[in-house]
Amino acid sequence: MHGPASAFSSVILFALTASLFLSQPVRAADDFEPRVQKSADNKSLPYRLFKPKDYDANKKYPLVIFFHGAGERGDDNQRQVGNGVEIFARAENQAKNPCFIFAPQCPAGKQWVDVPWADDGEVQPAEPSEPMKLAIEAIDAIQKEFSIDADRLYVTGLSMGGFGTWDLITRFPDRFAAAVPICGGGDEKQAAKIAKLPIWAFHGAIDNVVKPIRSRNMIQALREAGGQPGHTEYPSVGHFSWGLAYNEPELMPWLFAQHRGK
């Protein structure tokens, strides 16, 4: 399998891990450089970029792409940093896995992918949403500006960002090294495109915002297409599953071990 498929078996473990997530020191938005991506037609998308300490242009660095949830939408270019993405910037993680982190902010009233979140399934729109188009342009620009390892682009997101994660990798199935969608959903008919991509999906078993069946169906479709995705579903956990997911001890080693095509 591409990733472990274990799940916690008790509410006690959930409480302990959630407590750990909330008590860990986090990086302020100021540790991420504020930027704005502007399109040729004068559309703009605010984002934050974390650069590894002692960046050396002669070395190649992974890029982590993080899509936030609906609650972090806006134009302050701060709210999207501090609900999961900061874990990748922690000193202990950067010491082991120095990387760039791209954290765009979706405007209020917009979505990373224009589909309903509460449905049992979806049909992927023909075109990316406007915020997603701008995010893709920003990724391209970052790769041109900095020494990014094109074989180590990692995509993750939670809730609305989980939908964005599934959307992006199915639109560009050969571009990324691995994906970690959390409490999101995608179009199962697109799963065959990403069957070979290392994926580890997470969801809470009693999530009443995004139904657990959304992750289950994507995982089943991937397996039917010959894939071996990881799938962790937390019993007795609702929508707040990212605190557990990002603190899985095996997640970081697994993610940063992935290289495109291997």
Residue, then its C-alpha position, 0 to 999 in steps of 0.5 A: m500500500h502507498g500509506p498506512a490504513s490504520a485508525f484509532s479505536s477509541v475516543i480516548l485516543f482522539a481526545l489525547t491527540a486533539s489535545l496535542f494538536l491544540s497545545q503545540p506551539v504554532r507558527a504565526a502568519d508572519d513566518f509566511e511571506p505575504r504575496v498576491q498572485k495576479s492574473a492577466d485579466n487582473k484577478s488576484l489571489p492572496y497567498r502566504l509562502f513559507k521558505p525553508k531556513d538557510y534556503d540554498a538555490n543550489k539545492k532542490y526543495p519539496l513544495v507543500i501545497f495547502f488548501h484551507g477550509a471554508g472558515e478561512r476564506g477572505d482577503d486578510n491573507q492571514r486566516q489560512v495560516g494556523n489551521g493545519v498548515e503550520i505543522f509543516a513549518r514547525a522547527e522539528n519538521q523543517a529540520k527533518n524535511p526542509c520545504f517550501i509551503f504554499a498557502p493560498q486564501c480563497p475569497a469569501g463566497k468562492q470555493w476551490v472547486d464549485v461543487p456542493w459539499a453535503d451531497d453524496g457525490e459530484v461531477q467534476p466541473a469542466e473547468p477549475s474554479e477561479p481561485m483554483k486557476l489562480a492557485i495553479e498560476a501561483i504554483d507555476a510562478i513559485q517553481k520558476e522563482f525558486s529551486i523546487d523539486a518538480d518530483r516532490l510536489y505534495v498536495t493536502g487540504l481539509s474540508m473545502g480544501g479536501f475537495g480542492t485536493w481531489d480536484l487538483i490531482t485529478r486535473f493534473p494526475d502526472r504532476f504531483a508526488a503525493a496527496v493527503p485529502i482530509c474530510g473532502g470528496g471528489d468525482e469517483k469517475q476521475a479516480a482511474k487517472i490517479a490510481k498510481l498516485p500515493i494518496w492517504a485520505f482521512h475522515g471522521a466516521i461521524d462527520n455531519v458536514v462532509k459525509p464520510i462516504r465521500s472519502r470511502n467512495m473515492i478510496q473504493a474507486l481508486r482500489e477498483a482502478g488498481g490503486q493502493p491508497g491509504h485510508t484512515e477513518y476515525p471512529s466517534v470523530g466528526h468534522f474536526s479530523w485534521g487535528l488527528a490526521y496532521n499529527e499521525p506519527e507516520l504521516m510526515p515520513w510517508l509524505f516526504a518519502q514520496h517522489r513522482g513516478k516512484 
